Amino acid sequence: MTKITFYKTEDGIYYGFRETGHAGYEDAGKDIVCSALSAMTMLIINTVEVALGSSVDYTIDEESTDIEVVCKGALPKYEADKKTNYAIASLMLGYYHQLHDMLEDYYEYLDVDERVRQI
């Protein structure tokens, strides 16, 4: 099972997440759940870095499948441009909701949670 924990501020701004564990839907290379998670994670990293020009702190350990993504640009404390704050926070919230949609069919392979975490 892959556990995804989203990070948010006390006032509800999503700014990052951590993914741990193998989904276990299928063998490596054939696991559509892991493939979907990988594609969506890389979309977030590339969108924030390239399209929005904001920094992303991330680590990816392919062996343990431990991934952490933190986008400080979602927070006004780190990024003055409100459009960038909104875009990044919306991207994170969209991923959160997409994973909840996936839980309908893949609840045995995913666990999605959120927690308040200050950076």
Long-range contacts (C-beta under 8 A, 24 or more apart in sequence): 1-108, 1-109, 1-110, 1-111, 2-33, 2-34, 2-37, 2-65, 2-109, 2-110, 2-111, 3-110, 3-111, 3-113, 4-37, 4-99, 4-110, 4-111, 4-112, 4-113, 5-113, 5-114, 5-115, 6-92, 6-95, 6-96, 6-112, 6-113, 6-114, 6-115, 7-70, 7-114, 7-115, 7-117, 7-119, 8-114, 8-115, 8-116, 8-117, 9-75, 9-116, 9-118, 10-116, 10-118, 13-74, 13-75, 13-85, 13-89, 14-74, 14-89, 14-92, 14-93, 14-96, 14-114, 15-70, 15-71, 15-72, 15-74, 15-75, 15-88, 15-89, 15-92, 15-119, 16-68, 16-69, 16-70, 16-71, 16-74, 16-92, 16-117, 16-119, 17-68, 17-69, 17-92, 17-95, 17-96, 18-66, 18-67, 18-68, 18-69, 19-65, 19-66, 19-67, 19-68, 20-64, 20-65, 20-66, 20-67, 21-65, 22-65, 23-106, 23-109, 23-110, 24-109, 25-106, 25-109, 33-102, 33-106, 33-109, 33-110, 34-65, 36-102, 40-95, 40-98, 41-67, 41-69, 44-69, 44-71, 44-91, 44-92, 44-95, 45-69, 47-91, 48-73, 48-88, 48-91, 52-84, 52-87, 52-88, 53-84, 54-79, 54-84, 54-88, 70-119, 72-119, 75-119
